[in-house]
């Protein structure tokens, strides 16, 4: 009887080990299948992005070539401007010049954004410099903190990092804590 119970126990252990191994293998197979599918999707997206980038580069260089051609034509016309007395020709030159200006503005909007951002930043700095001239950072932080603002709001107000504001506050109020 003991031997029978022992054998049945061993059989149960072996069956449970087999089922556990088989279940782990199925989970691993699912993970590998998911990985392969995601990898294929990623490669397709990468190919699409690569095609889009090539198309954008192609369009960019075509536009750049057109601009260069128009600029060359304009320079030639401007060089010969003295020989033209016709109002239609002068109107054409002015139209071409305005088109070239518009296209060059469209060509480099990022540089315009940088200039606008720099202008805004300079205005902010000028506003803050007037505030800085009357009070130093420690006094500003203390004043704003005592008025009920938290460190995040103070950092935004003074154009400083939140951790910097906290550090200034803690260093200036060491003895009061």
C-alpha positions in Angstrom: 0.0 0.0 0.0 2.8 2.4 0.8 4.5 1.6 -2.4 1.3 2.2 -4.3 0.9 5.7 -2.7 4.6 6.4 -3.4 4.3 5.5 -7.1 1.0 7.5 -7.5 2.8 10.5 -5.8 5.7 10.2 -8.2 3.4 10.0 -11.2 1.6 13.2 -10.0 4.9 15.0 -9.7 6.0 13.9 -13.1 2.7 14.9 -14.7 2.8 18.3 -13.0 6.4 18.9 -14.1 5.4 18.0 -17.7 2.4 20.3 -17.6 4.4 23.1 -16.2 7.1 22.7 -18.9 4.5 22.5 -21.6 2.7 25.7 -20.3 6.0 27.6 -20.1 6.9 26.6 -23.6 3.5 27.9 -24.9 4.0 31.2 -23.1 7.5 31.5 -24.6 6.1 30.7 -28.0 3.5 33.4 -27.6 6.2 35.9 -26.6 8.4 35.1 -29.5 5.4 35.3 -31.9 4.5 38.7 -30.5 8.1 39.9 -30.8 8.3 38.8 -34.4 5.0 40.6 -35.2 6.1 43.8 -33.5 9.5 43.6 -35.2 7.8 43.3 -38.6 5.5 46.3 -37.9 8.5 48.3 -36.7 10.4 47.5 -39.9 7.4 48.5 -42.0 7.2 51.8 -40.2 10.9 52.3 -40.5 10.7 51.7 -44.3 7.7 54.1 -44.6 9.6 56.8 -42.6 12.7 56.2 -44.8 10.6 56.6 -48.0 8.9 59.7 -46.6 12.3 61.2 -45.6 13.7 60.5 -49.1 10.6 62.1 -50.7 11.0 65.2 -48.4 14.7 65.5 -49.3 13.9 65.2 -53.0 11.2 67.9 -52.7 13.5 70.1 -50.7 16.3 69.9 -53.2 13.8 70.5 -56.1 12.5 73.6 -54.3 16.0 74.8 -53.6 17.0 74.3 -57.2 13.9 76.3 -58.3 14.9 79.1 -55.9 18.4 79.1 -57.2 17.1 79.3 -60.8 14.8 82.1 -60.0 17.5 84.0 -58.1 19.8 83.6 -61.1 17.1 84.9 -63.4 16.4 87.8 -61.1 20.1 88.7 -60.8 20.4 88.6 -64.6 17.4 90.8 -65.0 18.6 93.2 -62.3 22.0 93.4 -64.0 20.3 94.3 -67.2 17.8 96.6 -65.5 19.3 99.8 -66.9 18.6 98.6 -70.4 14.9 98.0 -69.8 12.7 101.0 -70.0 9.4 99.0 -70.3 7.1 99.2 -67.3 5.9 95.7 -67.9 9.5 94.4 -67.5 9.9 96.3 -64.3 6.6 95.0 -63.0 7.8 91.5 -63.8 11.1 92.1 -62.0 9.2 93.3 -58.9 6.9 90.3 -59.0 9.7 87.9 -59.4 11.6 89.6 -56.5 8.5 89.3 -54.2 8.0 85.7 -55.2 11.6 84.9 -54.3 11.2 86.7 -51.0 8.1 84.7 -50.2 9.7 81.4 -51.1 12.8 82.2 -49.1 10.6 83.0 -46.1 8.8 79.6 -46.6 12.2 78.0 -47.0 13.5 78.8 -43.5 10.6 79.0 -41.1 12.7 77.4 -38.3 15.1 80.3 -38.4 12.2 82.8 -38.1 10.9 80.8 -35.1 14.3 81.0 -33.5 14.4 84.7 -34.0 10.9 85.1 -32.5 11.9 82.8 -29.6 15.1 84.8 -29.0 13.1 88.1 -29.1 10.6 86.7 -26.6 13.4 85.4 -24.4 15.2 88.8 -24.5 11.9 90.6 -23.5 11.5 88.2 -20.6 15.1 88.7 -19.5 14.6 92.5 -19.6 11.5 92.2 -17.5 13.2 90.0 -15.0 16.4 92.1 -15.0 14.4 95.0 -13.7 13.0 92.8 -11.0 16.5 91.4 -10.3 17.9 94.9 -9.9 15.7 95.7 -6.9 16.0 92.4 -5.1 18.5 89.6 -5.2 17.3 86.0 -5.7 17.2 85.1 -2.0 15.0 88.1 -1.3 12.8 87.4 -4.2 12.3 83.7 -3.2 11.6 84.7 0.4 9.1 87.4 -0.7 7.2 85.1 -3.1 7.2 82.2 -0.7 5.9 84.4 2.1 3.2 85.7 -0.2 1.8 82.1 -0.5 3.4 80.7 -3.7 4.9 77.2 -3.8 8.3 76.4 -5.1 7.0 75.5 -8.6 5.2 78.8 -9.0 8.2 80.7 -7.7 10.5 78.9 -10.2 8.2 79.9 -13.0 7.9 83.4 -11.8 11.7 84.0 -11.5 12.6 81.8 -14.5 14.6 79.5 -12.3 14.6 75.7 -11.7 12.4 74.4 -9.0 15.3 72.7 -7.3 17.3 75.9 -7.4 14.4 77.7 -5.7 14.1 75.0 -3.0 17.9 75.1 -2.4 17.9 78.9 -2.1 15.0 78.7 0.3 16.6 76.0 2.4 20.0 77.7 2.5 18.5 81.0 3.6 16.3 79.6 6.2 18.7 77.1 7.9 18.8 78.9 11.2 15.0 79.4 11.3 14.1 75.7 11.0 
